[in-house]
Amino acid sequence: MNRAEFIIVTAIILFIAFALGWFAHWLIHRFSRVSGADMGELDRMAQALHDAEETRDQAITYLQQRETELSNQQHQTEAELRAAMDGLRAARQEAEELRAYIERQNQA
């Protein structure tokens, strides 16, 4: 094999390698290309996800507000209960003092 034949064979091999690479690239690009319908579907899914996250955030905010309201209401109810129990305790003590006074008046 002389020098000219070697150059021609090398050129043919390089051209075949280039053609195979280009064909492989075209094939991969052809199968991995996203169609317009798929892009529309992805956009709808992204919008649905965004709406779901927004709804979740609103629900969390509502629950936090509701929890705060209920906690405040519970504290108020507990304070009213303590006040009522103190009033009842005072009324029982006063009733006991009145009974004792009446018993002393009856014995005298």
C-alpha positions in Angstrom: 0.0 0.0 0.0 1.5 3.2 -1.1 1.1 6.6 0.4 -1.8 7.8 -1.7 -3.8 4.6 -1.0 -3.2 5.1 2.7 -4.5 8.7 2.6 -7.6 7.6 0.6 -8.4 4.7 3.0 -7.9 7.0 6.0 -10.1 9.6 4.5 -12.8 7.1 3.8 -12.6 5.7 7.4 -12.8 9.2 8.8 -15.8 10.0 6.5 -17.6 6.8 7.6 -16.9 7.7 11.3 -18.3 11.2 10.7 -21.4 9.9 8.9 -22.0 7.3 11.7 -21.6 10.1 14.3 -23.9 12.4 12.5 -26.5 9.6 12.0 -26.3 8.7 15.7 -26.8 12.3 16.7 -29.8 12.7 14.3 -31.3 9.5 15.7 -30.9 10.5 19.3 -32.3 14.0 18.5 -35.2 12.5 16.7 -36.2 10.2 19.5 -35.6 12.6 22.4 -37.3 15.5 20.8 -40.3 16.8 22.8 -43.4 17.4 20.8 -45.7 20.4 21.1 -48.4 18.2 22.7 -45.9 17.0 25.3 -44.8 20.6 26.0 -48.5 21.6 26.5 -49.0 18.7 28.8 -45.9 19.7 30.8 -47.2 23.3 31.0 -50.6 22.1 32.3 -48.8 19.8 34.8 -46.6 22.7 36.0 -49.7 25.0 36.3 -51.6 22.3 38.2 -48.6 21.8 40.6 -48.4 25.6 41.1 -52.1 25.7 41.9 -51.8 22.8 44.3 -48.9 24.4 46.1 -50.8 27.7 46.4 -53.9 25.8 47.7 -51.6 24.0 50.2 -50.1 27.3 51.4 -53.6 28.8 51.8 -54.7 25.7 53.8 -51.6 25.9 56.0 -52.3 29.6 56.6 -55.9 29.0 57.4 -55.0 26.2 59.8 -52.5 28.3 61.6 -55.0 31.1 62.0 -57.7 28.7 63.2 -55.2 27.1 65.6 -54.4 30.6 67.0 -58.1 31.4 67.4 -58.8 28.1 69.1 -55.8 28.5 71.4 -57.0 32.0 72.3 -60.5 30.8 72.9 -59.2 27.9 75.1 -57.1 30.4 77.2 -60.2 32.6 77.6 -62.3 29.7 78.6 -59.7 28.5 81.1 -59.5 32.0 82.6 -63.3 32.1 82.9 -63.3 28.7 84.5 -60.7 29.8 87.0 -62.7 32.9 87.8 -65.9 30.9 88.2 -64.1 28.4 90.4 -62.7 31.2 92.5 -66.2 32.7 92.8 -67.7 29.3 93.7 -65.0 28.8 96.3 -65.7 32.2 97.8 -69.5 31.5 97.8 -69.0 28.2 99.5 -66.8 29.8 102.1 -69.3 32.5 102.7 -72.2 29.9 102.9 -70.1 28.0 105.4 -69.5 31.1 107.5 -73.3 31.9 107.4 -74.2 28.4 108.6 -71.7 28.7 111.4 -73.1 32.1 112.3 -76.7 30.8 112.2 -75.8 27.7 114.4 -74.1 30.0 116.9 -77.2 32.2 117.0 -79.5 29.2 117.5 -77.4 27.9 120.3 -77.3 31.2 122.1 
